[in-house]
Amino acid sequence: MTLMLCPVFSWGATVGLLVDSKTDQALSFHQHLTPLIPLHSLTLYSVNQLSENPNVDRWLTIGPKALAELLAIPDYKQPILSLFVTSLAAKKLKARFPDRAFSVLDNTPTLKRQLSLIKVLTPHTKRVAVFYSAQAKSQLKELQTQADALNLQLLTTELSDPLNWKRDALKSLKDADLVLALNDSAIYNATNIRSILMRLYRAGRPLIGPDKGYVRAGAVASTYSGVQETLKAIAELLNSQEQWPELIANPYFKVSINSQVARSLNIVVEDAKKVGIAIEGVLP
């Protein structure tokens, strides 16, 4: 993996927070981050201020548009930590700017964390169904390794059409204790969400993940990293003297639980904070 060096500033660094436009949300983010990094000077910039050639030691960018604008200026060689950028958007930007380096703070729930959530929330679960599309097949190797460590059996099935399940997918659903949703937009998206949740609910199979949005819609639970967890991770990274890798999994998270759906599926509902603490105990 290519690492981007993060210079050490014992006296504090000048940090630029780059946004597409200075919305209320951007101003609030700047306001909440500032007291978390008292050794550093944090200034909020919009992309139209890049022409002023701001003098900063490190950049934080919010969203893919701001990141793209910064990458398009070859004179900027300072370390960049991009926030709230999907893996797909990051991949496209790396292809578009192959000679530019940047790091991504990834808020996607890790597979290890989601499997640990299953162990805590449903400790008697043995068989976990995982449906995947061609674009998410690369996640299976890591998932299998993590499942083996937690003594969970995976029933993996490719789902080419989430609205028209074939026999092998239906068998996996029947044989499994619950379903783990991957971060796979070809299956778990706004078009398919209602159909998938209804199918699983009729089969009496809980859905874990893929994110907080699905929990609101009817999944039982998921871990997630929100704004507060992002702020905490940024402060730690800025205060660290370690090198920043290209991809940084956010170590901070919370648990979201749909108590109504959990009770309807006979899952004992725990306090979300207690579940989060228990997950920390499961994670090696």
Contacts in CASP RR format, 6 or more apart in sequence:
PFRMAT RR
TARGET T0000
AUTHOR 0000-0000-0000
METHOD contacts of the structure
MODEL  1
MTLMLCPVFSWGATVGLLVDSKTDQALSFHQHLTPLIPLHSLTLYSVNQL
SENPNVDRWLTIGPKALAELLAIPDYKQPILSLFVTSLAAKKLKARFPDR
AFSVLDNTPTLKRQLSLIKVLTPHTKRVAVFYSAQAKSQLKELQTQADAL
NLQLLTTELSDPLNWKRDALKSLKDADLVLALNDSAIYNATNIRSILMRL
YRAGRPLIGPDKGYVRAGAVASTYSGVQETLKAIAELLNSQEQWPELIAN
PYFKVSINSQVARSLNIVVEDAKKVGIAIEGVLP
1 245 0 8 1.000
1 246 0 8 1.000
1 247 0 8 1.000
2 101 0 8 1.000
2 246 0 8 1.000
3 243 0 8 1.000
3 244 0 8 1.000
3 245 0 8 1.000
3 246 0 8 1.000
4 79 0 8 1.000
4 80 0 8 1.000
4 101 0 8 1.000
4 102 0 8 1.000
4 103 0 8 1.000
4 243 0 8 1.000
4 244 0 8 1.000
4 245 0 8 1.000
4 246 0 8 1.000
5 79 0 8 1.000
5 243 0 8 1.000
6 58 0 8 1.000
6 79 0 8 1.000
6 240 0 8 1.000
6 241 0 8 1.000
6 242 0 8 1.000
6 243 0 8 1.000
6 244 0 8 1.000
7 13 0 8 1.000
7 57 0 8 1.000
7 58 0 8 1.000
7 79 0 8 1.000
8 241 0 8 1.000
9 40 0 8 1.000
9 57 0 8 1.000
11 39 0 8 1.000
12 39 0 8 1.000
12 40 0 8 1.000
12 41 0 8 1.000
13 39 0 8 1.000
13 40 0 8 1.000
13 41 0 8 1.000
13 57 0 8 1.000
13 58 0 8 1.000
13 238 0 8 1.000
14 40 0 8 1.000
14 41 0 8 1.000
14 43 0 8 1.000
14 55 0 8 1.000
14 56 0 8 1.000
14 57 0 8 1.000
14 58 0 8 1.000
15 37 0 8 1.000
15 40 0 8 1.000
15 41 0 8 1.000
15 42 0 8 1.000
15 43 0 8 1.000
15 56 0 8 1.000
15 57 0 8 1.000
15 58 0 8 1.000
15 59 0 8 1.000
15 60 0 8 1.000
15 238 0 8 1.000
16 42 0 8 1.000
16 43 0 8 1.000
16 44 0 8 1.000
16 45 0 8 1.000
16 54 0 8 1.000
16 56 0 8 1.000
16 58 0 8 1.000
16 59 0 8 1.000
16 60 0 8 1.000
17 26 0 8 1.000
17 29 0 8 1.000
17 30 0 8 1.000
17 33 0 8 1.000
17 42 0 8 1.000
17 43 0 8 1.000
17 44 0 8 1.000
17 45 0 8 1.000
17 60 0 8 1.000
17 61 0 8 1.000
17 62 0 8 1.000
18 45 0 8 1.000
18 46 0 8 1.000
18 47 0 8 1.000
18 50 0 8 1.000
18 59 0 8 1.000
18 60 0 8 1.000
18 61 0 8 1.000
18 62 0 8 1.000
18 66 0 8 1.000
18 67 0 8 1.000
18 69 0 8 1.000
18 70 0 8 1.000
19 26 0 8 1.000
19 44 0 8 1.000
19 45 0 8 1.000
19 46 0 8 1.000
19 47 0 8 1.000
19 61 0 8 1.000
19 62 0 8 1.000
19 63 0 8 1.000
19 66 0 8 1.000
20 46 0 8 1.000
20 47 0 8 1.000
20 62 0 8 1.000
20 63 0 8 1.000
20 65 0 8 1.000
20 66 0 8 1.000
20 69 0 8 1.000
21 46 0 8 1.000
21 47 0 8 1.000
22 44 0 8 1.000
22 46 0 8 1.000
26 44 0 8 1.000
26 62 0 8 1.000
27 44 0 8 1.000
29 62 0 8 1.000
29 227 0 8 1.000
29 231 0 8 1.000
30 42 0 8 1.000
30 44 0 8 1.000
32 227 0 8 1.000
32 231 0 8 1.000
33 42 0 8 1.000
33 231 0 8 1.000
33 234 0 8 1.000
33 235 0 8 1.000
34 42 0 8 1.000
36 231 0 8 1.000
36 232 0 8 1.000
36 234 0 8 1.000
36 235 0 8 1.000
37 234 0 8 1.000
37 235 0 8 1.000
37 238 0 8 1.000
37 239 0 8 1.000
39 239 0 8 1.000
40 238 0 8 1.000
43 54 0 8 1.000
43 56 0 8 1.000
45 54 0 8 1.000
47 65 0 8 1.000
47 66 0 8 1.000
47 69 0 8 1.000
47 70 0 8 1.000
50 69 0 8 1.000
50 70 0 8 1.000
50 73 0 8 1.000
53 75 0 8 1.000
56 78 0 8 1.000
57 78 0 8 1.000
58 78 0 8 1.000
58 79 0 8 1.000
58 80 0 8 1.000
58 81 0 8 1.000
58 238 0 8 1.000
59 70 0 8 1.000
59 76 0 8 1.000
59 78 0 8 1.000
59 79 0 8 1.000
59 80 0 8 1.000
59 81 0 8 1.000
60 80 0 8 1.000
60 81 0 8 1.000
60 82 0 8 1.000
60 83 0 8 1.000
60 234 0 8 1.000
61 67 0 8 1.000
61 70 0 8 1.000
61 80 0 8 1.000
61 81 0 8 1.000
61 82 0 8 1.000
61 83 0 8 1.000
61 85 0 8 1.000
61 102 0 8 1.000
62 83 0 8 1.000
62 84 0 8 1.000
63 82 0 8 1.000
63 83 0 8 1.000
63 84 0 8 1.000
63 85 0 8 1.000
63 89 0 8 1.000
64 82 0 8 1.000
64 85 0 8 1.000
64 86 0 8 1.000
64 89 0 8 1.000
64 90 0 8 1.000
64 93 0 8 1.000
67 80 0 8 1.000
67 82 0 8 1.000
67 85 0 8 1.000
67 93 0 8 1.000
67 102 0 8 1.000
68 93 0 8 1.000
68 96 0 8 1.000
68 97 0 8 1.000
70 76 0 8 1.000
70 80 0 8 1.000
71 80 0 8 1.000
71 93 0 8 1.000
71 96 0 8 1.000
71 97 0 8 1.000
71 100 0 8 1.000
71 102 0 8 1.000
72 97 0 8 1.000
74 99 0 8 1.000
74 100 0 8 1.000
79 101 0 8 1.000
79 103 0 8 1.000
79 244 0 8 1.000
80 101 0 8 1.000
80 102 0 8 1.000
80 103 0 8 1.000
81 102 0 8 1.000
81 103 0 8 1.000
81 104 0 8 1.000
81 105 0 8 1.000
81 234 0 8 1.000
81 237 0 8 1.000
81 244 0 8 1.000
81 248 0 8 1.000
82 90 0 8 1.000
82 102 0 8 1.000
82 103 0 8 1.000
82 104 0 8 1.000
82 105 0 8 1.000
83 105 0 8 1.000
83 230 0 8 1.000
83 234 0 8 1.000
84 107 0 8 1.000
84 230 0 8 1.000
85 93 0 8 1.000
85 104 0 8 1.000
87 104 0 8 1.000
87 106 0 8 1.000
87 108 0 8 1.000
87 183 0 8 1.000
88 185 0 8 1.000
90 104 0 8 1.000
90 247 0 8 1.000
93 102 0 8 1.000
101 246 0 8 1.000
102 246 0 8 1.000
103 244 0 8 1.000
103 245 0 8 1.000
103 246 0 8 1.000
103 247 0 8 1.000
103 248 0 8 1.000
104 246 0 8 1.000
104 247 0 8 1.000
104 248 0 8 1.000
105 230 0 8 1.000
105 233 0 8 1.000
105 234 0 8 1.000
105 237 0 8 1.000
105 248 0 8 1.000
105 250 0 8 1.000
106 247 0 8 1.000
106 248 0 8 1.000
106 249 0 8 1.000
106 250 0 8 1.000
107 224 0 8 1.000
107 225 0 8 1.000
107 226 0 8 1.000
107 229 0 8 1.000
107 230 0 8 1.000
107 250 0 8 1.000
108 183 0 8 1.000
108 211 0 8 1.000
108 249 0 8 1.000
109 183 0 8 1.000
109 209 0 8 1.000
109 210 0 8 1.000
109 211 0 8 1.000
109 222 0 8 1.000
109 223 0 8 1.000
109 224 0 8 1.000
109 225 0 8 1.000
109 253 0 8 1.000
110 249 0 8 1.000
111 139 0 8 1.000
111 142 0 8 1.000
111 143 0 8 1.000
111 146 0 8 1.000
111 182 0 8 1.000
112 146 0 8 1.000
112 283 0 8 1.000
113 223 0 8 1.000
113 253 0 8 1.000
113 279 0 8 1.000
113 283 0 8 1.000
114 180 0 8 1.000
114 208 0 8 1.000
114 209 0 8 1.000
114 222 0 8 1.000
114 223 0 8 1.000
115 128 0 8 1.000
115 143 0 8 1.000
115 146 0 8 1.000
115 147 0 8 1.000
115 150 0 8 1.000
115 152 0 8 1.000
115 180 0 8 1.000
116 150 0 8 1.000
116 279 0 8 1.000
116 281 0 8 1.000
116 282 0 8 1.000
116 283 0 8 1.000
117 208 0 8 1.000
117 221 0 8 1.000
117 222 0 8 1.000
117 223 0 8 1.000
117 255 0 8 1.000
117 275 0 8 1.000
117 279 0 8 1.000
118 125 0 8 1.000
118 128 0 8 1.000
118 150 0 8 1.000
118 152 0 8 1.000
118 178 0 8 1.000
118 180 0 8 1.000
118 208 0 8 1.000
119 125 0 8 1.000
119 150 0 8 1.000
119 152 0 8 1.000
119 282 0 8 1.000
120 270 0 8 1.000
120 275 0 8 1.000
120 276 0 8 1.000
120 278 0 8 1.000
120 279 0 8 1.000
120 282 0 8 1.000
121 208 0 8 1.000
121 220 0 8 1.000
121 221 0 8 1.000
121 257 0 8 1.000
121 262 0 8 1.000
121 267 0 8 1.000
121 270 0 8 1.000
121 275 0 8 1.000
122 177 0 8 1.000
122 178 0 8 1.000
122 206 0 8 1.000
122 267 0 8 1.000
124 177 0 8 1.000
125 152 0 8 1.000
125 177 0 8 1.000
125 178 0 8 1.000
126 152 0 8 1.000
126 153 0 8 1.000
126 177 0 8 1.000
127 152 0 8 1.000
127 153 0 8 1.000
127 154 0 8 1.000
127 155 0 8 1.000
127 175 0 8 1.000
127 176 0 8 1.000
127 177 0 8 1.000
128 147 0 8 1.000
128 152 0 8 1.000
128 153 0 8 1.000
128 154 0 8 1.000
128 155 0 8 1.000
128 176 0 8 1.000
128 177 0 8 1.000
128 178 0 8 1.000
128 179 0 8 1.000
128 180 0 8 1.000
129 154 0 8 1.000
129 155 0 8 1.000
129 156 0 8 1.000
129 157 0 8 1.000
129 172 0 8 1.000
129 173 0 8 1.000
129 175 0 8 1.000
129 176 0 8 1.000
129 178 0 8 1.000
129 179 0 8 1.000
129 180 0 8 1.000
129 205 0 8 1.000
130 140 0 8 1.000
130 143 0 8 1.000
130 154 0 8 1.000
130 155 0 8 1.000
130 156 0 8 1.000
130 157 0 8 1.000
130 179 0 8 1.000
130 180 0 8 1.000
130 182 0 8 1.000
131 156 0 8 1.000
131 157 0 8 1.000
131 158 0 8 1.000
131 159 0 8 1.000
131 162 0 8 1.000
131 169 0 8 1.000
131 172 0 8 1.000
131 179 0 8 1.000
131 181 0 8 1.000
131 182 0 8 1.000
131 187 0 8 1.000
132 139 0 8 1.000
132 140 0 8 1.000
132 156 0 8 1.000
132 157 0 8 1.000
132 158 0 8 1.000
132 159 0 8 1.000
132 182 0 8 1.000
132 184 0 8 1.000
132 187 0 8 1.000
133 158 0 8 1.000
133 159 0 8 1.000
133 160 0 8 1.000
133 184 0 8 1.000
133 186 0 8 1.000
133 187 0 8 1.000
134 158 0 8 1.000
134 160 0 8 1.000
134 186 0 8 1.000
135 184 0 8 1.000
135 185 0 8 1.000
135 186 0 8 1.000
136 182 0 8 1.000
136 183 0 8 1.000
136 184 0 8 1.000
136 186 0 8 1.000
136 187 0 8 1.000
137 158 0 8 1.000
139 182 0 8 1.000
139 183 0 8 1.000
139 184 0 8 1.000
140 156 0 8 1.000
143 154 0 8 1.000
143 182 0 8 1.000
144 154 0 8 1.000
147 153 0 8 1.000
147 154 0 8 1.000
149 284 0 8 1.000
150 282 0 8 1.000
155 172 0 8 1.000
155 175 0 8 1.000
155 176 0 8 1.000
156 172 0 8 1.000
157 168 0 8 1.000
157 169 0 8 1.000
157 172 0 8 1.000
159 165 0 8 1.000
159 169 0 8 1.000
159 187 0 8 1.000
160 166 0 8 1.000
162 186 0 8 1.000
162 187 0 8 1.000
162 192 0 8 1.000
162 195 0 8 1.000
162 196 0 8 1.000
163 192 0 8 1.000
163 195 0 8 1.000
165 173 0 8 1.000
165 199 0 8 1.000
173 179 0 8 1.000
173 199 0 8 1.000
173 200 0 8 1.000
173 203 0 8 1.000
173 205 0 8 1.000
174 203 0 8 1.000
176 205 0 8 1.000
177 205 0 8 1.000
178 205 0 8 1.000
178 206 0 8 1.000
178 207 0 8 1.000
178 208 0 8 1.000
178 220 0 8 1.000
179 200 0 8 1.000
179 205 0 8 1.000
179 206 0 8 1.000
179 207 0 8 1.000
179 208 0 8 1.000
180 208 0 8 1.000
180 209 0 8 1.000
181 187 0 8 1.000
181 188 0 8 1.000
181 207 0 8 1.000
181 208 0 8 1.000
181 209 0 8 1.000
181 210 0 8 1.000
181 214 0 8 1.000
181 219 0 8 1.000
182 188 0 8 1.000
182 210 0 8 1.000
183 210 0 8 1.000
183 211 0 8 1.000
184 210 0 8 1.000
187 196 0 8 1.000
188 196 0 8 1.000
188 210 0 8 1.000
188 214 0 8 1.000
193 214 0 8 1.000
193 217 0 8 1.000
194 217 0 8 1.000
196 207 0 8 1.000
197 207 0 8 1.000
197 214 0 8 1.000
197 217 0 8 1.000
197 218 0 8 1.000
197 219 0 8 1.000
200 206 0 8 1.000
200 207 0 8 1.000
201 218 0 8 1.000
201 261 0 8 1.000
204 265 0 8 1.000
206 219 0 8 1.000
206 220 0 8 1.000
206 261 0 8 1.000
206 262 0 8 1.000
206 265 0 8 1.000
206 267 0 8 1.000
207 214 0 8 1.000
207 218 0 8 1.000
207 219 0 8 1.000
207 220 0 8 1.000
208 219 0 8 1.000
208 220 0 8 1.000
208 221 0 8 1.000
208 222 0 8 1.000
209 215 0 8 1.000
209 219 0 8 1.000
209 221 0 8 1.000
209 222 0 8 1.000
210 222 0 8 1.000
211 222 0 8 1.000
211 224 0 8 1.000
212 222 0 8 1.000
212 224 0 8 1.000
212 256 0 8 1.000
213 219 0 8 1.000
213 222 0 8 1.000
213 256 0 8 1.000
214 222 0 8 1.000
215 221 0 8 1.000
215 222 0 8 1.000
215 256 0 8 1.000
215 257 0 8 1.000
215 258 0 8 1.000
216 256 0 8 1.000
216 258 0 8 1.000
218 258 0 8 1.000
218 261 0 8 1.000
219 258 0 8 1.000
219 261 0 8 1.000
220 257 0 8 1.000
220 258 0 8 1.000
220 261 0 8 1.000
220 262 0 8 1.000
220 265 0 8 1.000
220 267 0 8 1.000
221 255 0 8 1.000
221 256 0 8 1.000
221 257 0 8 1.000
221 258 0 8 1.000
221 262 0 8 1.000
221 275 0 8 1.000
222 255 0 8 1.000
222 256 0 8 1.000
223 253 0 8 1.000
223 254 0 8 1.000
223 255 0 8 1.000
223 256 0 8 1.000
223 276 0 8 1.000
223 279 0 8 1.000
224 253 0 8 1.000
224 254 0 8 1.000
224 255 0 8 1.000
224 256 0 8 1.000
225 233 0 8 1.000
225 250 0 8 1.000
225 252 0 8 1.000
225 253 0 8 1.000
225 254 0 8 1.000
226 254 0 8 1.000
229 250 0 8 1.000
229 252 0 8 1.000
229 253 0 8 1.000
229 254 0 8 1.000
230 250 0 8 1.000
232 252 0 8 1.000
233 248 0 8 1.000
233 250 0 8 1.000
233 251 0 8 1.000
233 252 0 8 1.000
237 244 0 8 1.000
237 248 0 8 1.000
253 276 0 8 1.000
254 272 0 8 1.000
254 273 0 8 1.000
254 276 0 8 1.000
255 272 0 8 1.000
255 273 0 8 1.000
255 275 0 8 1.000
255 276 0 8 1.000
255 279 0 8 1.000
256 272 0 8 1.000
257 269 0 8 1.000
257 270 0 8 1.000
257 272 0 8 1.000
257 275 0 8 1.000
259 269 0 8 1.000
262 268 0 8 1.000
262 269 0 8 1.000
263 269 0 8 1.000
270 278 0 8 1.000
END
